[in-house]
Amino acid sequence: MTDPQRGAGLFGTSAGFLVFMLMMLAAVQILFNLYATSMVTAAAHDAAREVASVDAADDSGNRCGAVAAAEATFTRSLGEYGSAGHVTLQWTCDNPNVVRVRVLAEHPTVLPTRFAALASLASLDRTIEIRTETRR
């Protein structure tokens, strides 16, 4: 005679394993997102500071001309992540006293796309503002 409960733990174990794996993937995604966000923000801050440090005594044209060099430095500092096109910078240099850069990044995800979109872990939208200094 066979036991009627034989194999009954298989479903519970499988469901538990699935939940555990989803939680592990979520933890990995959160850690990756925190790391990528801090690296992109730091690199964008450095690029904005580089543009703000350009001496633009007569107008903001010199400062806007420094954007290309700052973007190259930004991309180089992020390595493969920056060169893969995951990050874009949108510069605003119409105000001679402030340099603004908007950072838009799409982070790769290890979670299924639907879960990453629900938790808003797949994107970064941040604006960095650096005030300029003038010589007296």
N, C-alpha and C positions, 0 to 999 in steps of 0.2 A: 504494500500500500504506500502511495506517495504522499508527501506532505502537501496540503493545499496552499500553504504559504511559501512554497519554494519559489525563489526568484522574485518575491514581492519587493525586496530591497533594491532591486535593479533600477526601477523607475525613480525612486527617491534619491538614490546615489547619482544617477544621471542628471537629474534636475539640480541637485546641489552642486555638482561639478560645473554645470553650465553657468549657474549664478556666480560661482567662485571665479570662473574664467572671465566673465563679463566685468566683475569687480576688479580683477587684476588688470584687464585691459583699460578700464577707466582710470585706475591709478597711474598706469604708465602714460596714458594720454594727458592727464592733469600735470604730471611731472614734466613731460615734454613741452606742454603748452607754457608752463611757468618759465622753463629755461629759454624757450624760443622768444617769448614775450620780453623777458629781461634783456636778452642779447640784442634783439631788434631795437628795443627802446634805447639802450645804451649807445648802439651804433648810430641811431638817428640823432640822438642828443649830441654826440660828438660831431656829426656832419653839420648840424645846425649851428653849433658853436664855431665850427670852422668858417662857415659862411658869415656869421655875425662878426667874426674877428677881422674880416677884410675891411680895410680903410676905405670908406665911401664918403669922403669929405664933400664932394660936389653933388652927387646924386646916388640913387640906389642901383644904378646901372652896373657899377663895378661889383656890387654885392651879388646881383643876379648872375653875373658872369662867372662867379666862383661856384655856382651850383653844380656845374658839370664835374669839376674836380672833387667836390664834396661827395657827390653821388658815386663816383668811382672809388673813393676811399671807403664809403659805406658798403658798397658791394664787395669790395676786397676784404673788408673786416668780417663779413658774414660768411665768407668762403663759399662752399658749394650751395648752401642754402640761399645766399644772395644771388649767385649767378644763375640759379635755376628759375628765377623769375617769380618767386613766391611773394616778394615784397616790392611795393612801389612807393615812391615818395612824391608828394605834391607840394611844391614850394609856393609860398606867398611872400614876395619881397617888395610890395608896393609901399609899405610904411618904412621910412628910413630908420626908425627907432626900434623896430621889432622884426625879427626873422621868424616866420612860422613854417613849419613843415608838418604835413599830415602823413602819417604812416599807415598804409593799408597792407596787411599781410594775411595770407591764407596758409595756415599751418597744415602740414600733412597729418593724417589721422590714422591711428591703429584701430580705432573703434569702427563699427559699421557706420556708414555715413549718416543714417537717420539718428543714431544716438549722439554723435558728435554735434550735429546741427541742433538737437534739442538742448544740449548742455552749453551751446555757444562756445565750444572749445576750438573750433576750426578757424576762427578769424580774429584779427586784431585791427582796431581802428583807433588811432591815438593822434593827438595834435600836440606838438612840442613848440613852445614859444620861448625864444631867447631875446632878451633886450640887448641892444647894442650900446657900446660906450663910445663917446666922442672925446677927442682931445680938446683941451681948452688952451 
